[in-house]
Amino acid sequence: MIGCVGPRVFVPGLPPPLIMLPIPQPKPHETVDYYTVTATDTIHDMIDTSAILGSGWTGLQVWDLDADTSIMERFSEKMFTPASNVKLLTTYACLITLGDSIPALQYIETDTSLVFWGTGDPSFLNDKFKTTRTFDFLKQKALTKRLYYWPQRVDAPFGEGWMWDDYNGAYQPEMSALPLYEDMVHFAFDSINGWSQKPIIGSIIRKPSRDYFIQRSAHANNFEISTSIDSLEYYKQNVPIYNANDQTIKLLSDTLGILIQRYDSLPNRMMAKTLFSFPTDTIVSEMMASSDNFLAEQLLMVCGHVIGDTLSTKWTID
């Protein structure tokens, strides 16, 4: 729950930041009694005169928790889609659930083998986070042991409310138990070095077009790339991987340069150890700063793993 006392908006458990409200400036030859300009008037004026907020429905309610009463409202009776405001609650859930570091893997180790599975950690081979802890761990174990990956299932590739036809957008990669490269293919072109692709997956068809685009097939990792991009100095596009959760073993094997086999039996998770990867507050800060949907969905799954050993955003929310 987001609360407000006077001019201070806060999330329980986090320090309350101050909102600085500008005082409206008088027009020429106009006398303004500043003592009659309330915070409510200022907020309404800011919304009404905003080129973005003023062009649609903008709702707001400020609640005095001590007096248990509303002190300011604007269309508070209307139903709105909460959108990225929900990331505030995701932040709160992460900070009270995950501790100081994100669990990266769980594993069971013997003298000759390592069986491991994912926890939903979004930082693995993610360029936003400069960590190789999980990569180095698996690479080192592979020197003396056979590696087996248990493909734990997730409840759905997309969270509730996501549009099925946005599958090509970088803001909507699929969820998976052990995401690599943000569960996206990172394409880049520059006029000096040409094309690069990370990871290598699927097939590419060059399509003559005046437009600049990379378009994935709806149900396969087949990518159409417009030929007009070759005339540019620089171009970059990230495209979600189709069926990401089932691509993990192949991508891991290719990236690590070692054979990783599928483990089909149910591991004894009571015997499992946990490898931790990256500071929780750093990942959460990045999620909020860039309003990253992928991080938000995956972090909710990590919370579900910690609370009930369940990779499900719906289960975590419920």
C-alpha angles and dihedrals in degrees: 000000000000113000137187135203114189108311094343121098116194146170114222110259095022128090113264112249119210123244111218110210117201118228112238111250118235120246118242112291090007122128115212126192098215091195090068094054106096130197088248092057091048094051093048090049092049091053096043094051096043114110089216107031095038094057096065144017113308118179130191139167126184115197128198103220094193095052092033092225140112113256098180134013140170119186088334090154092061123096112242133182102246094217116171094352084085088069086077088065091044088054091051092047091051095048094052096039113035104050120214098319138039117246106239104182142356117215147174116213133199132172091272108023147038121208113192141169139185132264097196094265107168097197099077109118088344110148091213090069120052099215131122096175096117093041093050092046094055093041092052094047091050090064092072107013143051112250123223125184120207106210101220112195128238121213096240139351091235134038122244113286098026116131116244093218094056090076092120096055120104088221091066114049118159122264119245141172094247110017119197123198090000087297088284139110109237111214121187134172133186129173093242104044100025122212130355129182129189120217107016107231138139126358135301129219120188110222123198108235142138090226126083113235150124112213126187124208113255096242106020141048093252114131130201113205120191115235091222090075088073089070092060127092092225138003134171133180134164117209125191119249115243116236089004097175091060093047094062100096094048094046092046093050092048094045097045094038091228137104113263116185130205116254109211101178122087107258121225096252092186086071095049127120124208130231114204122210123181140005111276096220092054094054092044091050091053091048091054097040094054097025087234111193094193093055092046095052094044094046090053088055091050088053089052090051092051095044101041111355088254126131098210129116091199092052091048093051093046 
